[in-house]
């Protein structure tokens, strides 16, 4: 495999670590770029997918985040944060019925996480309000 002269130094693990540091420092877009590189190098890595989904979401790339979290759910169906990330992304994409499904699973997996419960409550309230406004 030919070396990419534009590639950052190191490998997927180093890229993940740098991406997480960028994400922590508030540079979600730079983190997403680096984590996309790591994901190409190590496709299917749950830790890379989770970090990439978080970076994409924080960078405002919500559709991409939803797709990344969906892959993570397929890769690690028992990962509560994958379900939460997908559900939260789907709420931002106005896909509330799907969002509620994933958020409910996240809450069932980790009932101790108040952000999971709060997000599920808000998504269900939105669905109820929409149903009531349409008379359904």
C-alpha positions in Angstrom: 0.0 0.0 0.0 1.5 3.3 -1.0 2.1 5.9 1.7 -0.1 9.0 1.6 2.1 12.1 1.8 -0.8 14.1 3.3 -1.4 11.6 6.1 -0.7 12.6 9.6 2.1 10.7 11.4 1.3 7.6 13.4 -1.5 5.1 12.9 -5.1 4.7 13.8 -4.5 4.5 17.6 -2.5 7.8 17.6 -5.1 9.4 15.3 -7.9 8.3 17.7 -6.0 9.8 20.7 -5.3 13.1 18.9 -8.9 13.2 17.7 -10.2 12.7 21.2 -7.9 15.5 22.4 -9.2 17.8 19.7 -12.7 16.9 20.5 -12.1 17.7 24.2 -10.5 21.0 23.4 -13.6 22.0 21.3 -12.2 21.6 17.8 -14.8 19.1 16.6 -14.3 19.7 12.9 -10.5 18.9 13.1 -11.3 15.9 15.3 -13.8 14.6 12.7 -11.2 14.9 9.9 -8.6 13.0 11.8 -11.1 10.4 13.1 -12.4 9.8 9.5 -8.8 9.0 8.6 -8.6 6.6 11.6 -11.9 5.0 10.5 -10.6 4.4 7.0 -7.5 2.8 8.4 -9.4 0.7 11.0 -13.0 0.3 9.8 -15.4 -1.2 12.3 -13.4 -0.1 15.4 -16.1 0.7 18.0 -13.9 3.2 19.8 -13.1 5.1 16.6 -16.7 5.0 15.4 -18.0 6.4 18.7 -15.4 9.2 18.7 -16.1 10.0 15.1 -19.9 10.1 15.6 -19.4 12.5 18.6 -17.1 14.7 16.5 -19.4 14.8 13.5 -22.4 15.7 15.8 -20.4 18.4 17.6 -19.3 19.8 14.3 -22.9 20.1 13.1 -22.6 17.2 10.7 -25.7 15.6 12.2 -26.6 13.4 9.2 -23.1 12.0 9.0 -23.2 11.5 12.8 -26.4 9.5 12.5 -24.9 7.3 9.8 -21.8 6.7 11.9 -23.8 5.9 15.0 -25.9 3.5 12.9 -22.8 1.7 11.8 -21.7 1.6 15.5 -25.1 0.1 16.5 -24.6 -2.6 13.9 -21.0 -3.2 15.1 -21.8 -3.1 18.8 -25.6 -3.5 19.3 -25.1 -3.6 23.1 -23.3 -0.2 23.2 -25.6 2.1 25.1 -23.8 5.3 23.9 -24.2 4.1 20.2 -28.0 4.0 20.8 -28.0 7.3 22.5 -25.9 9.0 19.9 -28.1 7.6 17.1 -31.3 8.6 18.9 -30.0 12.1 19.6 -28.9 12.6 16.0 -32.2 11.4 14.7 -34.0 13.9 16.9 -32.0 16.7 15.3 -32.9 15.2 11.9 -36.6 15.4 12.9 -36.9 11.6 12.8 -38.6 11.3 16.2 -40.2 7.8 15.9 -36.9 6.2 15.1 -35.1 8.3 17.7 -37.5 7.2 20.5 -36.8 3.6 19.6 -33.0 4.0 20.0 -33.3 6.3 23.0 -35.6 3.8 24.8 -33.0 1.1 24.3 -30.2 3.3 25.6 -32.3 4.1 28.7 -33.1 0.4 29.2 -29.4 -0.4 29.0 -28.3 2.4 31.3 -31.2 3.7 33.4 -28.6 5.6 35.6 -27.8 8.1 32.8 -30.0 11.2 33.3 -29.1 12.6 29.9 -30.5 9.5 28.2 -33.8 9.7 30.2 -34.1 13.4 29.6 -33.5 13.1 25.8 -36.0 10.2 25.6 -38.6 12.3 27.6 -38.2 15.3 25.3 -38.5 13.1 22.1 -41.6 11.4 23.4 -43.1 14.8 24.4 -42.4 16.1 20.9 -44.1 13.1 19.3 -47.2 13.5 21.7 -47.4 17.2 20.8 -47.3 16.6 17.1 -49.9 13.9 17.4 -52.2 16.2 19.4 -51.7 19.0 16.9 -52.8 16.9 14.0 -55.7 15.5 15.9 -54.3 12.0 15.7 
